[in-house]
Amino acid sequence: MDSSESPTETKKTKSKTPRKNKETVLKQKSPAEFFAENKNIAGFDNPGKSLYTTARELVENSLDSAESISELPVVEITIEEINKSKFNSMIGLIDCERVDAELYDDYETEKAREKRLAKEARAQEIQAKNAALGKKVKETPASKGIRGRGEASFYRVICKDNGKGMPHDDIPNMFGRVLSGTKYGLKQTRGKFGLGAKMALIWSKMSTGLPIEISSSMRNQSYMSFCRLDIDIHKNIPHVHVNEKRENKERWHGAEIQVVIEGNWTTYRSKILHYMRQMAVITPYAQFLFKFVSDAPEKNVTIRFSRRTDVMPPVPLETKHHPSSVDLLLIKRLIAETLKQNLLQFLQHEFVNISKSHAERLIGEMGPDFSPKMALKSLTPQQLVRIHQLFRQAKFDDPNGHCLSPAGEYNLRLGIIKELQPDMVATYSGRFYFLLSLLHGAQVFEGHPFIVEAGVSIGGKNVKQGLNIFRFANRIPLLFEQGADVVTRTALKRINWSSYKINQLQDKIGIFVSIVSTKIPFKGTGKEYIGDDITEIASAVKYSIQQCCVQLKSKIVKKMQAREQQERKRNLNKYIPDATGAVYNVLKDMAETQLHASKKFRYGDDDGELLRKVSENLITKETLSEKLAKHVEQVDYEMALEYATQSGVSEEPRETIYIQPLETENKIIDLHSPFFVFRMFH
């Protein structure tokens, strides 16, 4: 070191050495870690919503599993409340008494306690005074004391079904690896994110640290798989505790899943029960048993939603992409995955509505650099962009809805009648709407087919006055963010209810709209509502509701006509005694006058005969009253018949039919109607 360089300068030189900033280090997150940090995206916003979403995901998985093997679903869902001491014993934690009370968030000073008790005493005193004066008294809620932020509620959610079950070796990856599953592909699915029970496991890992337990067995399988596992969130791999095969004496098939999570039953009780009720409406062929179990017996809930039909919708089919719905990235992926060698075969077999001749025309339009026999691997990035541009500009036939599986007008009507018991109901299905595309617009948006089914009911139990809107997407209920949904806005703003003789404010109106598609255009991160900005869907929803209203109008007019007829008869019958008495007294006076009158002033033969019968009491006041009542009945019937003839109303007797499940298997053919299913046996 140079002797002229001072120690201070040396130190400054060393301090200027650049350090690597931590923010510049490239980091990577696993899918599980991403959803754990952004759990609100999958519907796990808070403990209450997490409990609701967990139950919902498990129920929908059970329905998918049973329907995949054409088995009538039987789903049992149990939510068991776990108190603090029981939870601590489950995780091996010993309860400890508080040493420093002021350290806790729920600490209450003596002064605050006296103030709270005084306030409660004043409230009770006011209640007693109101009761003494005969005024309506509201029930005083039980004092809950002070609840701290750190005091959590835990629940064990158990879901059991009679579905397909899962292969033994696939169970760990099916539950412990996010974004892996069997439902991916272009088809109608119930799931909104493809997470299912995986997100429940992540929430369990975050809130309780306890693993999930799965019992599963497939048809004709002699053993039952039992697996206990949790997830390594950072690596997105399952951490298996137990994975063994057990004896299956009962030959049961299906799955039973148990998970312990933090939740809030109090705030989301109504949402969970509402969800189960709506699920029973859209799937009347399923049997649900819901239980809430608590240490406090008064909090226990048991509700059974019985099966009302054995007619199931067909299983949704996987379909190919429509050319107008693909993007550049999807085209590249399809080329990488296809088994076809040349461009002609690729266009013809990997997309819908492209025939061989149509594919040849498209290739000819792409330019001189393209040929039908050119290898897919030789396509350059520029050529892929040209294909994508042509797909967006060219004209293609709309896809059909054969791959879709709506609930069916019969099932929708049956579900509404079963759960709401309305005074009248009308349903409409857009299944054959494709045939009317020239009149009403095709049921397609962005290359994806969709079907809208609707039902409108009047009256019923547990239905409030006004519009009660029930929304379904791919046969699952949508309960949140209702105000911005296309169904809500259409019902409130685009339907003139008064023109259909329906009072929007006073009548109890139930509006049911179910939309199924290979791609539901959800809005928002929670995927809880369908946007109002897609013209095709908005028009189809409006048309479907209007068709239901047209049906209801004829029923309401008949009901109004019958009510007016009864009112008219009641008014006429009310005056029969007075009219009879007046007419009879006049006839009696005329009969007495006839006896003393000269021949010149006597009445004719017919009138004289009538007066003679009156004087001899052959015609009495009772006789006249009976004749007049018959005449009123005849005139009223003739007026009603004339009105029906002019308005073209025809009476069609309808009867609700419930088809019971069959005990034995038979070869059958079902002929569907909106009002019944005619079943023929071989």
BAGU-872789 format. One record per residue: residue in one letter; x, y, z of N, C-alpha, C in turn. Coordinates in steps of 0.05 Angstrom, whole numbers, plus 5000, padded with zeros to 4 digits. Example, Ala and Ser with C-alpha at 12.3 -4.5 7.8 and 13.67 -1.06 7.14 Angstrom:
% BAGU-872789
A526448865156524649105156526449345156
S525749555142527349795143525850015157
END
This chain:
% BAGU-872789
M501749765000500050005000501850245000
D500950454984502550704983502450845009
S504850935018504951065044503551325044
S503151445020501851705018498751675022
E497651435019494751395022493951365051
S492251535059491451535087489551305093
P489351225119487551005127484651085121
T483951345124481151425119480351375090
E482151445072481551405043481251115036
T482850945049482550655045479850555053
K478950645075476350555085474050635066
K474350885056472250985037472150825012
T474550735003474650584978473350314981
K473650185004472449925009469449945011
S468450165023465550185027464050225001
K465450304979464050354954463750094937
T464449864949464149614934461149564930
P460149514906457249474901456249224914
R453849254926452449024938450048944921
K449548684921447248584906444648644920
N442948794907440348864919438548624920
K437148584943435448344946433048354927
E432148604920429848634902430448544874
T432948524866433648444839433948144836
V433747994859433947704857431447594845
L431647434825429347304812428047094830
K425547124835424146934852421946794836
Q421146564845419146404832417146294852
K414546314846412546204864411145964851
S410545774868409045544858406045624856
P404445474841401545534839400145524866
A400945334883399845314910400445564926
E402845664924403645904939402146144928
F401746164903400246384891397446394902
F396046164901393246164911393046194941
A395146104956395146154984395346454991
E396846604975397146884980394747044968
N393346934949391147064936388646894938
K388046804962385846614967383146734961
N382946994961380347124954379447064926
I381447014908380746954880379046694879
A379546504896378146244895375846244915
G375046474926372746484944373346444973
F375846474981376546435009377346715021
D375446905019376047175028376347195058
N374747055073374647065102373846795113
P373946755140373246485150370446395143
G368446585144365746505137365446425108
K366546585090366446525061367946265055
S370146225071371745975067370145725074
L368645745095366945515103364845465081
Y363645675071361645645050362845525024
T365145635016366445544992367445254994
T368345175017369244895022366944705018
A364744765031362344595029361344585000
R361444804987360544824959362244654940
E364844684943366744534925366344234929
L366144144954365843864959363243754948
V361043904951358443814940358543794910
E359743994897359843994867361643764857
N363843714871365443484863363943224865
S362343194886360742954890358742914868
L357443134860355443114838356743034812
D359043154806360543094781361342794782
S362242704804363142424806360942224802
A358542274813356342094810355242104781
E355042344770353842374744355642254722
S358242244728360142144708359741844703
I358541704722357941414719354941364717
S353341584711350441564709349141444734
E350141524757349141434782347541664795
L345041604804343441814816344841904842
P345542164844347342244866345942234893
V347442134913346642144941349042274955
V348542524965350742684977350042745006
E351842685024351542755053353642955060
I352843185069354743395077354243465107
T356343445123356243495152358243705159
I357443905174359144105185359044085216
E361244005227361443965256363044185270
E361744315289363144525303365044405324
I367544515324369544415343370344645362
N369944595388370544805407373644825411
K374445025425377345085428378844855441
S377744755463379144545478379444285461
K377344225446377443985429379444025407
F379544265395381444315374384344295385
N384744415409387444395421388244115426
S386343945434387043665439387643515412
M386343605390386843475364389643535355
I390743775360393343845351395443795373
G394543685396396443625418397443865433
L395644065435396344315450394844315477
I396244375499395044375525393944655531
D391444655541390144915548391645045571
C392145305568393545455589391745685599
E391845735625390345955636391846215630
R390346435628391546695623392946795648
V395246895644396847005666396547305667
D396947435644396647725641394147795625
A391947845639389447885626389448135608
E390848345616390848585601392348555574
L393748335570395148295545393248215522
Y390848125529389048025509387148235498
D386348195473384748395459381948415471
D380948205483378248205494378148285524
Y380348405533380448495561378448725565
E376948715587374948915593375449025621
T375849285623376249405649373749395665
E374049435691371749435709369749655702
K370749885694369050105687367450045662
A368749935642367449855617365349645622
R365949455640364049235646361549355659
E361849535678359549655692357849815672
K359149955653357750105633356149915615
R357349695607355949505589353549385604
L353849305629351749175644349449375649
A350149635654348049835657346449875632
K347749875609346449895584344549665579
E345449425585343749185582341349195601
A341749305625339549325644337449525634
R338349755623336449955612334849835589
A336149685572334749555549332649365559
Q333249205580331249015590328949165603
E329549395616327349545629325449655607
I326549755585324849855563323249635551
Q324449405549322949165538320549105557
A321049105583318849045602316649245600
K317249505597315249715595313549675570
N314849625548313449575522311649335524
A312549125537310948885541308448945557
A308749115578306549185596304449345581
L305349515562303549685546302349535522
G303149285518302149125496303449175470
K305649315470307149365445308749125437
K309449115411311048895401313848905412
V314848685423317348675436319348515420
K321548635414323648485400325248315420
E325948075411327547905428330348025432
T331148025458333748125464335847915458
P337747965441339747765435341447695459
A342247445460343847365483346447505483
S347347585507349847725510352247555502
K353747645482355947485472358647565485
G358447775502360947865515362747995495
I365347995501367348115483368847895469
R368847905442370247705426372747825414
G374947715420377547815411378147735382
R380047865370380847805343382047525341
G383447445363384847185361383146945367
E380646985374378946755381377646655355
A378346425346377446315321375546085326
S373846025306372045795307372945595286
F372845345294373845135276371544935270
Y371644815246369544635238370744405222
R369544175226370243945210368143915188
V368943925163367043895141367443615129
I365243465128365243185118363343165094
C364243065072362543035049362842745038
K360542605036360642325027358742295004
D359542134984357842104960357941814950
N356341764930356341494918357341504889
G359441664885360341714858362441504848
K364041604830365941424816368241334833
G369041494853371341434868373941514853
M376241464865378741544854380741314854
P382441294833384441094833386341134857
H387240914869388840924893391341094890
D392741054868395341194864395041484856
D392641564847392341844838391442024860
I390541924883389342084904391242304914
P393842244920395542454930395842694911
N396142644885396442864866393743004860
M391542864863388942984858388243194880
F389343154904388743344926391143514934
G393543424928395943564938397543704917
R396543724893398043864872396144054858
V396444314862394644514850394944514820
L392644564806392444574777393144304764
S392244094777392443824765389743694770
G388643574750386043444753385043314727
T382643214728381543064705379443224690
K378843474699376643614687377543824666
Y380143844662381044044643380443954614
G379744154598378944094570376644274563
L375944284538373744464529371044314532
K369844344554367244234559365844374582
Q363244334584361644454606362444324632
T363444484651364244384677363044554699
R362644434722361544584745363644774758
G366144684758368244834771368745104758
K369545294774370145564764373145614761
F374845464777377745504776379245244771
G377945014775379344764773380944694798
L380244824820381644774845380344564862
G377644574864376144374879377044374908
A377544134918378344094946381144184952
K382744234931385544314936385644574951
M383844764945383945024959382944984988
A381144804992380344745020382744635036
L384344475023386744365036388744585042
I389044775023390844995028389845175051
W387245225052386145375074386345225101
S386044965100386444805124389344825134
K391144815115394044835122394645115134
M393345325124393845595134392445645161
S390145535165388545615189388745415212
T389145155206389244955228391844795227
G393044765204395444595201394744295201
L392144225200391443945201391243835172
P391843575168391643455141388743395134
I388343335108385743245098385742945097
E383342825101383042535101381042455078
I381942265062380342175040379941875041
S377441785039376741505036375341475009
S376241284993375141254966375140964957
S373140894941373040634929371540644903
M372540494883371240494857369440254854
R367740254834365840034830367339764827
N366139564840367139294838370039274849
Q370739444867373339444879373239314906
S374939124912374838974937376039124960
Y377539334955378839484976377939774976
M378439914998377840195000380440345005
S380940554991383340714995382940915017
F384940935035384941145056387541295054
C387241565053389541735050389341975068
R391442025083391642265099394042425089
L393542675081395742825069395343125073
D397543275070397343565068399043645044
I399543905041400844005017403244175024
D405344135009407744305011407244544993
I406444765005405544994989407745104972
H410145114982412345234967413245054943
K412944794945413744614924411444524907
N408944574917406544474903406544174899
I407244024920407143734919405743634944
P404543394942403143284966405143174986
H404343205011405943095033404142875046
V404742625039402942405047403742305074
H401742285092402142175119401441875119
V399141815107398241535105396941495078
N397541275065396241205039396140905038
E393840795046393740505049391040395038
K391040135034388540005024387239855047
R384639885050383139755072380939585060
E379939405076377939215066375339365061
N373939295040371439425032369239205032
K368239145056366338925059363638995046
E362839245049360139325039360139385009
R362439354996362639414967361639694960
W362239874978361440154975363240284953
H362040464937363640614918363040904922
G365041074918364641354922367041474936
A366641704949368841834964367741964989
E369341975010368742125034371142295041
I370742545044372842735048372342885075
Q374442905091374243045117376443255118
V375743495125377743715128376843895151
V378843975167378344155190379444425182
I377644625184378444905176377345105196
E378445345194377245565209374945675193
G372745745207370345845193368646015211
N366346095200364446245215361646165207
W360445985222357745885215355646095219
T355946265240353946455247353346655224
T355346755212354946965191354246835164
Y354946585159354546465132352546235133
R351146215155349145995158347046025136
S345946265133343746295113344746245084
K347246325078348346285052348645995046
I349645835065350045555061347445405057
L345445475073342745345070341445435044
H341745685037340645785012341945644988
Y344445594990345945454969344845164966
M344445034988343444754987340544754975
R338944944982336244954972336245004942
Q337945184932338045234904339244994889
M341144864901342244624888340144404885
A338344384905336044194903334144274881
V333944534875332144624853333344534826
I335944584822337044534796337844234792
T337944074814338543784811336443624827
P333943624818331843474833332243174832
Y334143074815334742784814336742704834
A337742894850339742834871338442834898
Q339642684917338642684944340842794962
F340143004977342043144994341243105024
L343143065041342743065070344743255082
F343743475093345543675105345243675135
K347443675149347443675179349443885189
F348544025210350444195225350344085254
V352644015264352743885290354344065309
S353244115333354544285352354144165380
D355844255399355544165427352944285439
A352044505428349444625437347244505420
P345444335432343344205416341544395401
E341044635412339244825398340344935372
K342944905368344245005343344244785321
N343644545328343744325309341744365286
V342544295262340744315239340944055222
T338643955214338643715197336443765175
I337243775151335443825128335843605107
R333743485099333843285077332443395052
F333843395030332743465005332343214989
S329843124987329242854975329342874945
R329942644933329842614904326942604895
R326442744872323742744861323542634833
T325742554822325742434795328242274791
D328242094772330641944766331542004737
V330542224726331342314699333742504702
M336042404693338542564695339242684668
P340442924669341443044644343742874633
P344242874607346542724597349142834607
V351242674606353942764614355042964593
P356043194601357143384582359443254566
L359643304541361643194524363843394518
E366343294516368543464509368343524479
T368943764472368643844444371243974434
K371344024409373744154397373244454396
H375444604392375244894391374044994365
H372545214368371545344344373645534334
P374045554308376245724298376146014308
S373746124311373546404319374146444349
S374446234365374946254393377846214402
V379546154383382346094390384146334388
D386246344404388246554402390846424392
L392846594389395346504377396746294395
L396646334421397946144439396545874438
L393845874436392445624435393045474409
I393345614387394045494361396745344364
K398645474376401245354380401045104398
R399445114418399144884436397844654422
L395744714406394344494391396244364371
I397944524358399944414339401944234354
A402744314378404644154393403443894403
E400743884408399543654419398243464398
T397743564374396343404355398043174344
L396542964335397842744322397842764292
K396542964282396343004253399043114242
Q399643054217402243124206402243364189
N400043404173400043624154397843834162
L397944054148396144284155393244214149
L392744074127389944014120388643834141
Q390043624150388943454170388543604197
F390443774203390243934228387744104228
L387244254207384844424206382344264206
Q382344034193379943874190379143734215
H381143644231380543464254380843594281
E382143824283382643954309380644184315
F378844244295376944464299374244364291
V372144484302369444424294368644594269
N366844484254365644624231367644704210
I369744544206371544574184371644304169
S370344294146370344054130372844054113
K373243834098375643814081375644034060
S373444074047373344284026373744564037
H372544604061372844864073375844914081
A377144694091379944724099381644784075
E381044664052382644714028382245004019
R379845114021379345394014380845574033
L380945514059382345674078385345684072
I386445444065389345424059389945584034
G388145574014388545733990388546033995
E386946114015386746394022389146494038
M390546314051392846394068395146504052
G395446424028397646524011399246313998
P401046393980402646193965404546033982
D405146124006407045974023405845734037
F403245704034401745494048400845284027
S400845034036399744814019398444614037
P396544454027395144264045397044054057
K399143974042400843764052403243864068
M403444114073405744224087405744124116
A408144054126408343954153407944164174
L406644094196406044284217408544394229
K410544214232413044304245414544504229
S413944534203415344724186414145004187
L411845034201410545294202412245494218
T412645724206414145934219412346104237
P413446264256411746434272410046624256
Q411146724234409646904217407246754204
Q407646514196405446354184403246294205
L404046244230402046204251400346454256
V401646684255400146934257398146964234
R398946884210397146894187394746714191
I395146474201392946294207391046414227
H392146534248390546654269388846894257
Q390147054240388647274228386347184211
L386846974196384746864178382446754195
F383046624217380946514234379146734245
R380346964250378747184261377147324240
Q377947314215376547454193374647284178
A375247024176373546844159370846794172
K369046694156366346634165366146334170
F365146254193364845974200361945924211
D360945684206358345614218358545614248
D356445684261356345694291356445404302
P357745364324357745094336355045024347
N354344764347351844684358352144624388
G349944564400349944534429349844244438
H350644054420350543774427352343704450
C354443854454356343794476355443894503
L353244054503352244174528350243994542
S349944034568348143874584346544054603
P344444184593342744344611341144174630
A340144294651338544144670336044024657
G334944154637332544054624330044194636
E328244264618325844404627324244244647
Y324143984643322643814662323843824689
N326443794691327843794717327644074730
L327844284715327644554726324944604737
R322844524722320144564732319644394757
L320644154757320243974779321644074804
G324144184801325544294823324244534835
I323144704818321644944828319244864844
I317644674833315244584847315944454873
K318144294873318844144897319644324920
E321344524914322444684935320844934943
L319445054923317945304929314945264931
Q313945054919311044994919309445244911
P309945354887308645594878305745544870
D304245764867301445744858301445684828
M303245794813303545734785306345774776
V307145624755309945634746309945594716
A311845724703312245684674315245664669
T316045484650318845444644319245454614
Y321745514606322445524578325345444575
S325945294554328645214549329545304521
G331945404519333045494493334545274479
R334045024485335444794472335044804442
F332544874433332044874405332145154394
Y333345334408333645614400335345644375
F337145444371338945454348337345454322
L335045314322333445294298332145564291
L331945744312330646004308332746224305
S335146154298337346354299336846584279
L335446524257334946744238333046954250
L331446874269329447054280330547194305
H332047044322332747144348335747164353
G337447104334340347114338341346854349
A343746774339344846514346345646504375
Q345446274388346146234416349146174417
V350746364409353646324409354946584415
F357046584431358646824436361646744435
E363146884420366046844417366646544410
G364946434394365346154385364545944405
H363346024428362445824448359445804448
P358345564445355445534446354445564475
F351945654478350745664504347745624502
I346545524524343745474525342645614550
V340445754547339145894570336545754576
E336145684601333545584610332445764631
A329845804631328645994650326145884662
G325445974685322945914698321946154714
V319346204714318146414729315846304745
S315846354771313746244788312346474802
I309846434810308246624825307346494851
G307846624874307046514899309146304909
G308346164930310145954941310946014969
K312145814982312945845010315745965011
N316246115033318846245038319746415014
V317746545001318346724979317447004986
K319247204984318547474991317047614969
Q315647824976314247984955316248124937
G315548144912317348264893318948054877
L321148134866322747954849324747794866
N324647534865326547354878328047214856
I330647284853332247194830334046964838
F333946754823335646514828337346474802
R339946494805341746474782343446224783
F343746104760345345854758347145874733
A349645784737351545774715352745494714
N352445354692353245074689352244904712
R349744954719348244804739349344824767
I350445064774351145124802350045394809
P349045424834347845684842350045904844
L349246144837350846384842349446554863
L350746604885349446734908350547014913
F352847084903354147334910354147524885
E354447784891354747994870352347974850
Q349947964861347647934844346948184828
G347448424840346548674827347548714800
A350048634794351248684768350748464748
D349348254755348948024738347048084716
V347347954693345647994670342747914676
V342347704692339647624698338247834715
T339647934735338448144753337648394737
R339548484721339048734706336848694685
T336748454673334548404654331848404667
A331648264690329148234704328148514715
L330048684723329248934735328649154714
K330149154692330049374674328849314646
R328949064638328149004610325548854607
I324348774629321748634628319548814638
N317548854622315149004630313148814642
W313348774669311748574683308748634681
S308048884682305148954682303748864657
S305248854634304048764609303248474610
Y304448324629303748044632301947994656
K300648204665298748194688300148104714
I302748174717304248104741305048364755
N304448374781305148614797307948574808
Q309848734798312648704805313148744835
L311548914848312048984876310548814896
Q308048724889306448584908306448284905
D306648184880306647894876309247774885
K309147524893311547364900312547234875
I314547354863315447264837318247134840
G318346884831320946744830321946734802
I324446824797325646824771328046634771
F328046434755330146234754331446234726
V333946284725335346284699337846114701
S338145914684340445744683341845764656
I344445824657346045844633348145634633
V348345484611350445284609352045344584
S354645304585356445364563359145234567
T360645204546363445114548365145324560
K364245574560365745794573363645994584
I363446004611361746194623363246464626
P362246684615363746934616363447074643
F364546954664364447084691365947344691
K365047524709366447774714367447774742
G369647934746370747964773372447724780
T374047764801375947554810374547324822
G372247374835370747154849369146984830
K368747064805367046914786364346854797
E362947064807360347024820358047144804
Y358647274782356447384765357347394736
I355347394719355747404690355247694680
G357047804665356848084657354448134639
D353748394640351448484624352248594597
D354748564590355848694566355848504542
I354948254545354948074522352148064510
T351848184487349148224476347747954471
E349147754461347847504455346647374480
I348047374502347047254527344747424538
A345047694538342947864549340347834533
S340547814507338147774490336847504495
A338447294498337347034503336047014530
V337147144551335947144578333347294577
K333247524564330747674562328547514547
Y329347394525327347234509326247004526
S328046864541327146634556325246714578
I325846934592324047034613321347114601
Q321447254578318947334565317247104557
Q318446884548316946644540315446524565
C316846534588315546444612313146624620
C313646884617311547074624309047044606
V309546984580307346944562305546714571
Q306946494580305446264590303846334615
L305246484633303846564658301546744653
K301746924633299647114628296946964622
S297146754606294646614599293446484624
K295246384642294246264667293046484686
I294446714687293446924704290747034693
V290547054667287947154655285746954662
K286246694660284246494667283446524696
K285546564713284946594742283346844747
M284047064734282547314737279647274727
Q279347134704276747084693275046914712
A276346714724274846544743274046704768
R275946884777275347054800273047244795
E273047364771270947554763268247404761
Q268447154750266046994747264846934775
Q266546864794265546804821264447054834
E265747284829264847534841262047614829
R261747574803259247634789257047454800
K257647204802255647014813254847084842
R256947154857256447224885254647474887
N255147674870253547914871250647854862
L250347694841247647634831246147464852
N247547274863246147104883245447264908
K246947474914246347634938243647774935
Y242847844910240247984906237947804900
I238447544898236247354891234047364912
P234547354938232247354958230547604955
D231847844953230248094951228748104925
A230048024903228648024877226347824877
T226847594888224647394889222347484905
G222947604928220747714945219047924932
A220448114918219048324904217348224881
V218448044865216947934842214547774852
Y214947614874212747444884210547614895
N211147834909209048004920207448134898
V208848224876207448344853205548134841
L206547884837204847674826202447614844
K202847624870200747564889198547774887
D199348034886197348244883195848224857
M197348154835196048124809194047894810
A194747674824192947444825190347514840
E190547674862188247744877186447944860
T187748114846186248304829184848154806
Q186047944796184847784775182247654783
L182147584809179647444818177247624818
H177647884824175348074826175048244801
A176748204781176548374757174448264738
S173348444721171348364701172848224678
K171348094660172547954638174048144619
K173248394618174548584600177448634608
F177948634635180548704644182248464653
R181248224646182847984654185247944635
Y187347804645189847744630189447514610
G191247484592191147274572191446994585
D191446794567191446514577194046454592
D196346534580198946464593199346614619
D198746874619199047034643196946944664
G194546884654192546794673193246534686
E194446354670195246094681197346134703
L199246324698201346374718200146484743
L198246674741197046794764195346584780
R194146394765192546184778194346014795
K196745944784198645774799199645914824
V199946184822200846344845198646344867
S196146384858194046384878193546114890
E194045904876193745624887196245524901
N198245704903200845634916202345414902
L201845384876203445194860206145324854
I206245584852208745734850209145894875
T211245844889211745974915214346144912
K214946284934217346444934219846274931
E219846034943222145854940222445754912
T220245714898220345624870221645834853
L220746084857221946304841224946334847
S225646304873228546334880230246114867
E229245874866230745654853231045694823
K228845784810228945834782230946064775
L230946274792232646494787235646424791
A236146254810238946164815239945994791
K238245824780239045664756239545854732
H237846054730238246244707240946394710
V241546474734244146614739246446424731
E246346174739248345984732248645944702
Q246345934688246445894659247546134645
V246746374652247746614640250746644644
D251646584669254446614675256146414659
Y255146174655256545974639256746054610
E254546164599254546254571256446484567
M256646674586258446894584261346804584
A261946614602264646504604265446354579
L263546204568264046054543264546244520
E262946454518263346644497266046784499
Y266946854523269546984527271746794519
A271546544527273646344520273746304490
T271446304477271446274448272746504433
Q272146744443273346984430276347004435
S277246934459280146964465281746724457
G280446514449281946274440283146114463
V282146144487283246004510282045724510
S283745524512282845244514283845124540
E282044984553282744854579284344604574
E286644584585288344344583288944244611
P287644034620288243934647291143844649
R292543944670295343874674295643754702
E297343564704297743424729300743394734
T301543454759304343414766304943114769
I307043024755307742734755310542704766
Y310842534786313442464797314042174790
I316342134777317141864769318941764791
Q318241544803319741434825322141274814
P324341264830326641104821325940814818
L327140684798326640404792328340224809
E327140004818328639814835330539644819
T329739574795331339404778332139554753
E334339464741335339594717333739484692
N332839674676331339604651332439774628
K332039674604332739824581330340014575
I330840264576328640464574329240674553
I327140804544327341034526325641254538
D326841494543325341714554324641914533
L322041984531321142194513320442434531
H322042654527321842884545319843084536
S318443194555316543414551317043614573
P316343874569316644064591315043984616
F312943824613311243774635311443484645
F312543304629312743024639314842884622
V315642644631317342474615315942204611
F315542134586314141884579316341664576
R316241464592318241254593317240994581
M318640894562317940634549320040424557
F319040194564320839974572320939764550
H323439654545323739444526322739184539
END
